[in-house]
Amino acid sequence: MDLKEQLVQITGERFGLAPEQCSDRQLYEALLTLTRRLAESRPAPEGARKLYYFSAEFLMGKLLDNNLLALGIHAEVRDLLSAMGRNLDQIEELEPEPSLGNGGLGRLAACFLDSIAALGLKGDGVGLNYHYGLFRQKFADNKQMETPDPWLEPDSWLIPTGKTFTVPFGGFEMKAKLWDVAIPSAYNDRANRLHLFDVEEPAQPPEGGINFDKTDIVHHLTSFLYPDDGDDAGRLLRVYQQYFMVSAGAQLILQELEERGFGPGELADHTAIQINDTHPSMVIPELIRLLTGRGLTMDQAIDQVSRTCAYTNHTILAEALEKWPLHFIERVAPQLVPIIRELDRRAREVCADPAVAILDGNGLVHMAHMDIHYGYSVNGVAALHTEILKKAELKRFYDIYPHKFNNKTNGVTLRRWLEACNPELTALIDGCISTRWRRDPGRLVSLMEFMDNDHVLEQLLTVKQSAKERFCRQLREAQGVEVDPNSIFDVQIKRLHEYKRQQMNALYVIQKYLEIKEGRLPERPVTVIFGAKAAPAYVMAKHIIHLILCLQRLIENDPAVRPWLRVVMVENYNVTWAERLIPAADISEQISLASKEASGTGNMKLMANGAVTLGTLDGANVEIAELVGPGNIYTFGAHSDRVIRLYDDKGGQRYRSLDYYHTPRVERLVDFLLSPELLEIGDAKALAALWRDMKGKDWFMALLDVEEYISVKDLAVRQYGDRKSWARKMLVNIAKSGYFSSDRTIKQYNEDIWHLS
Ligand SMILES: *Cc1c(COP(=O)(O)O)cnc(C)c1O
């Protein structure tokens, strides 16, 4: 049957209608069914060893467009629909976004699944089927409000497998029901799977807010992505979620191993498990438990697991390194406690230093320590990050196990983040260097030959302009906000966190506002665009959102400032908004405090779409700077070694925000938070709390870098005016972005860690 016939059959069976008679909604459902069926029927890739990528988050984004492209039927479906007077883009809008992740870490896992399939590697994802992903963000009174974001409709990407696994919790058992999402390869006729475990009887949707009974584990275990862990009930639920995921996942692995014809003693020869951050760490003791239950001795089980598991570290922020009270685990999975104690005992035999122990004197289990002792690989996610791990954060472990440490600089799938989200730029690139770069992104460097081709440079500017105009339309439709497509689009899109320093960008806005009020107009109009969600319990992050929204309002109401400076915060920043915004960005804001952003991936997506980075030498920005050269990136700020020293208590060199506050320019900017014009719009308590924090604490040192930041941004705004030279910068950034394809990252994981084939 050809596609048309299949579509006719589906709409006939489901709705009793011909496709031409269907609503967009019905056509969406029919295309979902068609696409899911085609993907589902593909066989798994071949391979002697199989990878399981364990992650508490998979931020997949919408899948229809992606899957039509991977299946190679996108153009045909688009033409088929347009022959009926219908528009595929419009139909794709109807898909709810599965937001089963918070930000970069979850999106990385999604890019990796795409690349693993594309490269023909045998590897599945393992995670949880949250019914509500990350909350939906709404703005009211210039503040963030959270509402639930249901993504599961009666018909979705989930394929029922009929498989269930029994997870033994302390005092009760639960069944883990397995659902699959097919991950079709873009380059061959195979598909991997994302395995998502769910409870048998999920709770009814809560009414209104995002609060629910965190102690009702049986019904709520998979209700929400990362329940608020501000209290013990939330923290305990998180441990239940983690054990549920890894126990069911480990049982699935052993079942598949047996189906492939191998015994439990052959696990390591045929399996690799990547532990994405510490959330899945309990897979180590759980697998040991299951293997000893299948006849292996403790020594044998530990040996197998230690040759199977590999760990990725994503952060050096102390508060993000998981340490669970042993009594939590005693309650959730008491059967793991003797195993963890034994693992701790053996680790102490290897090294007596209590700093590398798994169990500490306060009864806490250090999940990362368990991963490092009992995994065969430890990787950081950018060159600088891995160096900091080896030299500082994990130095003691590096001294014991130097051979385990390796770097895998993150990447993004250019199929979604360039080909799919920016077809005009893709066509321009194709026209210059043929389509071969798509399978081999390193070939993008041959764009460098067009540095002096005025026609190509002009086209590059035209493509950017049309992406900006398209974004303006989308923003107007979604939020009723009107911005000038001829202004510079200065874009900072990422989770709201103090270390990412959106507050420093807000200080830039204040500086420009004050200058314009004094009659000093900028070189050209600038639109500062933010997209960011704050964790619901993260008070300071919410204050920063409040500040940005107040500035947005202040400027909107000021006809003298408005033509020169705008601030826009996109509501509910998610993958879909990222796909709209990234093609339209001129400047990519990557201004984290050096040493704090492990890698970043937004920086890579923006670069590939011709945005020029304005950033600190942090995470993968360092590698971007090396690749594009100093003329094609704007860097500023304290370097990571200095920052690390400024956190050090020794020698009285510790950072004191007051020293930086008490300079004439900085004081004026910070004090603007308490100005009459801002207090008239905003919440005095919130603004005062933020002001106090910036002035007296400023843990992530915004005041240290703010002056240099403002002057470098001024320089970028000025140089933007030389359009031809700016177009060259854009071209160099696109040309050098091939390195940041997740296909390259996954090849390196496979060659150095997984050895799948
Ligand atoms: C890529 C991406 C991120 C990560 O952005 P960073 O700037 O690297 O923090 C977060 N959220 C979404 C929706 C993304 O697409």
The ligand as a Gaussian input file, in Angstrom:
#p B3LYP/6-31G(d) Opt

LIG

0 1
 C       18.934000      22.737000      24.518000
 C       17.899000      23.006000      25.518000
 C       18.256000      23.301000      26.842000
 C       19.699000      23.416000      27.294000
 O       20.117000      24.764000      27.151000
 P       21.472000      25.275000      27.833000
 O       21.625000      26.658000      27.274000
 O       22.557000      24.367000      27.371000
 O       21.265000      25.252000      29.289000
 C       17.261000      23.548000      27.751000
 N       15.963000      23.507000      27.399000
 C       15.584000      23.244000      26.137000
 C       14.135000      23.235000      25.811000
 C       16.530000      22.973000      25.162000
 O       16.131000      22.685000      23.919000

